[in-house]
Amino acid sequence: MSEEQKPVAQPNAEAEKDVQNVLAELKGENEVPANDTEKKETEDAEEARIVEAAAKLGEKSEKAEEQKESKTQESRYDNRGREGRFNRRNNAKFDPSTQQVTDDPVQIRKQVEFYFSDSNLPMDKFLFSKVGGSANRAVPLELLHSFKRMRRFQPFSAVVEALKSSETLELTDNDTSVRRKTPLPETVSQTHDHNVVKVFEDQAMSRSVYAKGFGDEEPTTQLDIEAFFAPYGPVNAIRLRRAYDKTFKGSVFVEFESEEKQKAFLALDPKPQWKGQDLLIKSKKDYCDEKVREIEAGRVKPSGSRGRGGFQRGRGRSRGRGGNRGQDNRDWRERRAADQKNGFNDKKSEPKEERSEVQKDARGVPIVQSTAETGQKRAAEDEANGDHPSKKVDAKE
């Protein structure tokens, strides 16, 4: 088994154990107070304890996820033990703590319903694992309340009350957990599958747009962009597009509620501006189709260049117009003589290669290399004479 294929250790196993311990503790029975005053004080103290425990639980989960992500990237991008080849820092700057604390039931329902929606759940590996796909297992509210974007909803009882009137979710286990009223289709397995993600992404393609020109990321950029598109909604999801190190690329994919809303947004004249600057706006399908054409024309290099035959890299292999000659065992002098004889154009002596398919990620977006990434990989190839793991530029926010 190669270094790239070795399973990565699960650093969040301890955090998962903490989750179960905290939730078990929260479900414990409390002694009944002697009177209403003592009962009220006990309930207040219990709620404060739940909020504090949930916050600590969220912090542990976040640290575990960061460690897991770091180790995964190290395994993929630096399995030869060399330092400084790639920037593995998480450069995302989003900070939801800037939002005001509120008990607004509309905002609470909107956030939790998004977590369980078709636009998010199939793509959210952590929450998907808790739900179990079509098994539709209930998720503890304490766990949801530990999420960064949920902590501003206080008190905890406000979250419970808001979800009682949800049209898509239902409370279970004495109002301590929540699940979808309509489970995911039975075709969705209990394990996260990129093919399933692609099905949901394809369904959303016709109602999605691509927009570029949002500049560098600030702690409130995600929230600011959500507010920017709100007048043209309703919107199902807004995803900031990021590089492999989570740096914001200045562009987003926006999924509207319907295809009609998407078409209405694309038809706006004049086009909406971001802080007085013009945006590049087009449908997501047009964006993906253009990337495919650019890759096929050779104007854009696919990330990793992994074709059907796998990697063919190293100093002894050609990267020129003739393509990959890993299957040509002739000496280079023989190949040169044959090229000279054919005028360096008609390469009838060489078998024609089958055209490689354009690689796409789980969201159906063509995977391409950035200019900086191309330079880094070329330097790495010059340094080491061997295969190198591929990496995708696009990543989920």
C-alpha positions as MATLAB code, in Angstrom:
seq = 'MSEEQKPVAQPNAEAEKDVQNVLAELKGENEVPANDTEKKETEDAEEARIVEAAAKLGEKSEKAEEQKESKTQESRYDNRGREGRFNRRNNAKFDPSTQQVTDDPVQIRKQVEFYFSDSNLPMDKFLFSKVGGSANRAVPLELLHSFKRMRRFQPFSAVVEALKSSETLELTDNDTSVRRKTPLPETVSQTHDHNVVKVFEDQAMSRSVYAKGFGDEEPTTQLDIEAFFAPYGPVNAIRLRRAYDKTFKGSVFVEFESEEKQKAFLALDPKPQWKGQDLLIKSKKDYCDEKVREIEAGRVKPSGSRGRGGFQRGRGRSRGRGGNRGQDNRDWRERRAADQKNGFNDKKSEPKEERSEVQKDARGVPIVQSTAETGQKRAAEDEANGDHPSKKVDAKE';
ca = [
       0.000    0.000    0.000;
       1.412    3.378   -0.982;
       1.822    6.328    1.373;
      -1.065    8.055   -0.358;
      -3.399    5.106    0.217;
      -2.607    4.541    3.887;
      -5.575    5.307    6.138;
      -5.262    8.475    8.170;
      -5.556    8.183   11.928;
      -8.767    9.526   13.453;
      -7.659   12.257   15.876;
     -11.219   13.112   16.777;
     -11.947    9.733   18.378;
     -11.371   11.237   21.813;
     -13.630   14.177   20.985;
     -16.329   11.734   19.832;
     -16.055    9.950   23.155;
     -16.397   13.279   24.945;
     -19.550   13.946   22.910;
     -21.152   10.726   24.103;
     -20.118   11.304   27.729;
     -21.475   14.849   27.802;
     -24.746   13.890   26.143;
     -25.190   10.950   28.507;
     -24.600   13.245   31.433;
     -27.089   15.794   30.121;
     -29.749   13.096   29.834;
     -29.342   12.099   33.501;
     -32.289   12.450   35.820;
     -32.350   15.425   38.185;
     -33.839   15.461   41.668;
     -37.259   17.090   41.925;
     -37.069   20.411   43.907;
     -39.243   20.938   46.932;
     -41.053   23.996   45.557;
     -41.516   26.085   42.401;
     -38.789   28.596   43.342;
     -36.198   25.884   43.788;
     -37.435   24.225   40.591;
     -37.002   27.455   38.613;
     -33.504   28.009   40.011;
     -32.563   24.422   39.231;
     -33.850   24.719   35.653;
     -31.886   27.945   35.133;
     -28.738   26.375   36.514;
     -29.254   23.284   34.357;
     -29.703   25.351   31.213;
     -26.576   27.370   31.975;
     -24.686   24.127   32.473;
     -25.956   22.759   29.154;
     -24.893   25.900   27.310;
     -21.439   25.827   28.908;
     -20.999   22.107   28.220;
     -22.122   22.532   24.615;
     -19.651   25.371   24.071;
     -16.787   23.298   25.457;
     -17.922   20.344   23.394;
     -17.906   22.462   20.252;
     -14.399   23.736   20.950;
     -13.100   20.180   21.396;
     -14.784   19.044   18.178;
     -13.336   21.985   16.248;
      -9.813   21.301   17.498;
     -10.164   17.622   16.642;
     -11.400   18.430   13.138;
      -8.509   20.850   12.604;
      -6.025   18.174   13.701;
      -7.680   15.637   11.424;
      -7.585   18.021    8.462;
      -3.941   18.866    9.135;
      -2.901   15.209    9.289;
      -4.904   14.401    6.152;
      -3.186   17.163    4.206;
       0.222   16.097    5.517;
      -0.445   12.563    4.310;
      -1.539   13.765    0.880;
       0.910   16.540    0.179;
       4.040   15.797    2.180;
       4.343   12.035    2.466;
       8.081   12.201    1.771;
       8.721   14.139    4.971;
       9.936   17.321    3.307;
       8.998   20.587    4.979;
       7.698   23.707    3.260;
       6.617   22.181   -0.031;
       2.993   23.176    0.357;
       1.174   25.665    2.547;
      -1.051   23.493    4.748;
      -2.429   26.232    6.955;
      -6.166   26.758    7.168;
      -6.499   30.314    5.863;
     -10.272   30.569    6.259;
     -11.123   33.752    8.186;
     -14.842   33.270    8.822;
     -15.817   34.244   12.384;
     -19.550   33.940   13.223;
     -18.971   35.260   16.740;
     -19.398   38.743   15.278;
     -23.148   38.107   15.032;
     -25.468   39.438   17.706;
     -26.922   37.050   20.300;
     -30.617   36.440   19.631;
     -33.558   34.148   20.400;
     -35.342   34.882   17.090;
     -37.248   31.666   16.193;
     -37.228   32.490   12.461;
     -33.430   32.697   12.323;
     -33.078   29.577   14.469;
     -35.355   27.507   12.228;
     -33.659   28.815    9.091;
     -30.204   27.772   10.309;
     -31.145   24.308   11.587;
     -33.331   23.557    8.572;
     -30.371   24.434    6.337;
     -28.171   21.906    8.144;
     -30.647   19.109    7.336;
     -31.599   20.305    3.830;
     -30.829   18.572    0.516;
     -28.542   21.524   -0.241;
     -26.273   20.791    2.734;
     -26.764   17.403    4.401;
     -25.424   15.190    1.554;
     -22.275   17.379    1.391;
     -21.704   17.658    5.154;
     -19.633   14.587    6.083;
     -19.861   15.120    9.845;
     -23.617   15.697   10.047;
     -24.287   13.053    7.379;
     -22.493   10.482    9.547;
     -24.709   11.413   12.506;
     -27.910   11.165   10.454;
     -26.829    7.952    8.765;
     -28.087    8.913    5.309;
     -31.505    7.414    4.646;
     -31.496    5.911    8.172;
     -32.537    9.402    9.320;
     -31.192    9.123   12.858;
     -31.999   11.996   15.219;
     -29.191   14.391   16.168;
     -28.925   15.742   19.759;
     -29.800   19.437   19.995;
     -26.891   19.971   22.389;
     -24.513   18.904   19.631;
     -26.123   21.236   17.077;
     -26.020   24.079   19.573;
     -22.247   23.635   19.838;
     -21.789   24.584   16.155;
     -20.197   28.005   15.635;
     -23.206   29.500   13.869;
     -25.601   28.173   16.513;
     -23.929   29.530   19.657;
     -25.450   32.979   19.244;
     -28.943   31.520   19.708;
     -29.613   31.927   23.418;
     -31.087   30.690   25.639;
     -30.955   27.020   24.700;
     -34.692   26.668   25.357;
     -35.329   29.130   22.501;
     -33.841   26.604   20.059;
     -36.195   23.902   21.302;
     -39.265   26.137   21.065;
     -38.361   27.401   17.572;
     -38.046   23.889   16.124;
     -41.447   22.801   17.431;
     -43.073   24.718   14.556;
     -40.637   23.621   11.826;
     -42.261   22.337    8.623;
     -39.340   20.099    7.646;
     -37.946   18.932   11.006;
     -39.379   17.165   14.046;
     -38.218   16.898   17.640;
     -37.686   13.460   19.221;
     -36.546   11.942   22.519;
     -38.545   14.328   24.692;
     -37.515   17.337   22.607;
     -33.794   16.685   23.065;
     -33.017   15.628   19.465;
     -34.115   16.575   15.957;
     -34.393   14.846   12.578;
     -35.902   15.322    9.120;
     -39.608   14.647    8.688;
     -38.846   13.212    5.249;
     -35.708   11.018    5.197;
     -33.184   11.125    2.379;
     -34.016    8.676   -0.458;
     -33.382    4.979    0.247;
     -30.775    5.018   -2.505;
     -28.585    7.152   -0.220;
     -26.358    4.793    1.761;
     -25.347    5.331    5.380;
     -21.755    6.085    4.371;
     -20.760    9.313    2.663;
     -20.475    8.758   -1.097;
     -19.250   11.312   -3.642;
     -21.549    9.806   -6.267;
     -24.539   10.690   -4.091;
     -23.207   14.217   -3.650;
     -22.956   14.570   -7.410;
     -26.601   13.542   -7.844;
     -27.771   16.341   -5.539;
     -25.367   18.817   -7.121;
     -26.617   17.965  -10.613;
     -30.164   18.573   -9.462;
     -29.155   22.003   -8.161;
     -27.096   22.969  -11.244;
     -29.969   24.598  -13.141;
     -30.775   26.941  -10.238;
     -27.174   27.876   -9.356;
     -24.936   30.769  -10.433;
     -21.225   31.564  -10.321;
     -20.099   35.011   -9.219;
     -16.543   36.356   -8.949;
     -15.046   39.617   -7.712;
     -15.547   39.601   -3.928;
     -11.916   40.332   -3.097;
     -10.036   39.096   -0.047;
     -11.862   37.412    2.798;
     -12.656   39.141    6.069;
     -14.191   37.558    9.199;
     -17.674   38.694    8.063;
     -17.335   38.012    4.314;
     -19.598   34.943    4.387;
     -22.302   36.875    6.225;
     -21.869   39.942    4.004;
     -22.259   37.889    0.823;
     -25.351   36.182    2.237;
     -26.851   39.617    2.890;
     -25.832   40.731   -0.615;
     -27.851   37.951   -2.307;
     -30.790   38.028    0.127;
     -32.831   40.594   -1.907;
     -32.666   38.298   -4.962;
     -33.638   35.111   -3.087;
     -34.816   32.971   -1.503;
     -31.407   31.264   -1.577;
     -30.770   27.648   -0.566;
     -27.003   27.869   -0.134;
     -24.014   30.164   -0.710;
     -20.618   28.477   -0.846;
     -17.370   30.397   -0.849;
     -14.907   28.769   -3.234;
     -11.535   28.043   -1.618;
      -8.085   26.819   -2.617;
      -6.517   23.704   -1.088;
      -5.242   25.772    1.869;
      -8.753   27.233    2.416;
      -7.806   30.646    1.024;
     -10.891   32.378   -0.387;
     -10.737   32.558   -4.204;
     -12.981   35.633   -4.415;
     -15.793   33.671   -6.060;
     -18.939   31.841   -4.915;
     -21.537   29.348   -6.038;
     -25.064   30.451   -5.160;
     -27.970   28.002   -5.227;
     -31.322   29.768   -5.520;
     -34.601   28.261   -4.402;
     -35.797   27.787   -7.976;
     -34.624   28.002  -11.563;
     -36.923   30.989  -12.061;
     -35.093   32.932   -9.337;
     -31.764   32.018  -10.900;
     -32.838   33.227  -14.332;
     -34.250   36.428  -12.855;
     -30.922   37.147  -11.172;
     -28.942   36.496  -14.364;
     -31.300   38.797  -16.282;
     -30.737   41.792  -13.997;
     -29.678   44.931  -15.874;
     -27.639   46.611  -14.617;
     -25.868   43.816  -12.794;
     -25.517   44.182   -9.010;
     -22.125   45.448   -7.841;
     -20.038   44.426   -4.846;
     -18.870   47.508   -2.962;
     -19.061   49.570   -6.138;
     -17.134   47.010   -8.235;
     -18.495   44.948  -11.134;
     -18.872   41.204  -10.663;
     -18.348   38.424  -13.180;
     -21.696   36.608  -13.117;
     -22.820   33.563  -15.106;
     -24.751   30.350  -14.570;
     -22.872   27.557  -12.829;
     -23.439   25.315  -15.838;
     -21.848   27.871  -18.177;
     -18.888   28.181  -15.820;
     -18.358   24.408  -15.712;
     -18.767   24.032  -19.477;
     -16.210   26.793  -20.106;
     -13.689   25.105  -17.814;
     -14.142   21.831  -19.674;
     -13.493   23.545  -23.014;
     -10.405   25.324  -21.649;
      -8.998   22.057  -20.345;
      -9.645   20.287  -23.626;
      -8.010   23.169  -25.530;
      -4.957   23.038  -23.254;
      -5.426   26.559  -21.928;
      -6.010   25.307  -18.390;
      -4.152   22.454  -16.754;
      -6.227   19.887  -14.835;
      -5.207   19.518  -11.223;
      -2.973   16.493  -10.744;
      -3.175   15.511  -14.453;
      -4.472   12.127  -13.399;
      -5.698   10.406  -16.530;
      -7.045    6.920  -16.989;
      -3.565    5.480  -16.868;
      -2.659    7.146  -13.585;
       0.380    9.340  -13.045;
       3.173    9.475  -15.591;
       5.701   11.901  -14.213;
       9.428   12.230  -13.656;
      12.474   13.409  -15.536;
      12.486   10.423  -17.826;
       8.987   11.103  -19.159;
       7.852   13.634  -21.705;
       5.539   16.523  -20.787;
       5.486   18.023  -24.273;
       2.827   18.114  -26.965;
       3.384   14.497  -27.756;
       1.646   13.673  -24.506;
       2.550   10.870  -22.152;
       5.057    8.435  -23.565;
       5.202    6.146  -20.606;
       4.130    3.242  -22.842;
       6.808    3.938  -25.512;
       9.832    1.822  -24.588;
      12.012    3.040  -27.486;
      15.255    4.852  -26.795;
      14.970    8.647  -27.043;
      17.295    8.643  -30.052;
      14.948    6.317  -31.913;
      11.970    8.513  -31.045;
      13.865   11.630  -32.206;
      14.805    9.952  -35.493;
      11.185    8.937  -36.034;
      10.009   12.480  -35.251;
      12.535   13.949  -37.707;
      11.431   11.535  -40.378;
       7.796   12.505  -39.865;
       8.551   16.211  -39.754;
       7.735   16.416  -36.028;
       4.054   16.593  -36.990;
       2.775   13.314  -38.320;
       3.324   10.873  -35.473;
       1.906    7.842  -37.235;
       4.624    5.690  -35.727;
       3.145    6.278  -32.280;
      -0.198    4.848  -31.181;
      -2.909    7.439  -30.685;
      -3.861    7.894  -27.076;
      -7.418    7.757  -25.937;
      -8.672   11.211  -25.013;
      -8.693   11.609  -21.237;
     -11.904   12.652  -19.588;
     -11.945   16.002  -17.815;
     -11.809   15.305  -14.100;
     -14.592   16.837  -11.992;
     -15.126   17.053   -8.265;
     -18.178   15.769   -6.408;
     -20.022   18.999   -7.231;
     -19.543   18.543  -10.975;
     -16.979   21.374  -11.182;
     -13.939   20.762  -13.459;
     -10.772   20.435  -11.371;
      -8.060   22.818  -12.541;
      -4.690   24.017  -11.317;
      -3.979   27.548  -10.254;
      -0.853   29.275  -11.559;
       0.799   29.174   -8.141;
       0.003   25.518   -7.725;
       1.509   24.661  -11.114;
       4.780   26.311  -10.122;
       4.878   24.504   -6.800;
       4.319   21.124   -8.387;
       6.901   21.720  -11.090;
       9.474   22.611   -8.435;
       8.568   19.472   -6.511;
       9.001   17.343   -9.640;
      12.423   18.830  -10.292;
      13.355   18.014   -6.707;
      12.128   14.434   -6.651;
      12.142   11.850   -9.426;
       8.946   10.018   -8.649;
       5.156   10.103   -8.596;
       3.428   12.788   -6.594;
      -0.107   12.773   -5.166;
      -2.681   14.985   -6.860;
      -4.641   17.690   -5.134;
      -7.865   19.446   -5.939;
      -8.067   23.217   -5.932;
     -11.778   23.484   -5.200;
     -12.829   22.631   -1.665;
     -16.055   22.812    0.240;
     -16.427   25.757    2.591;
];
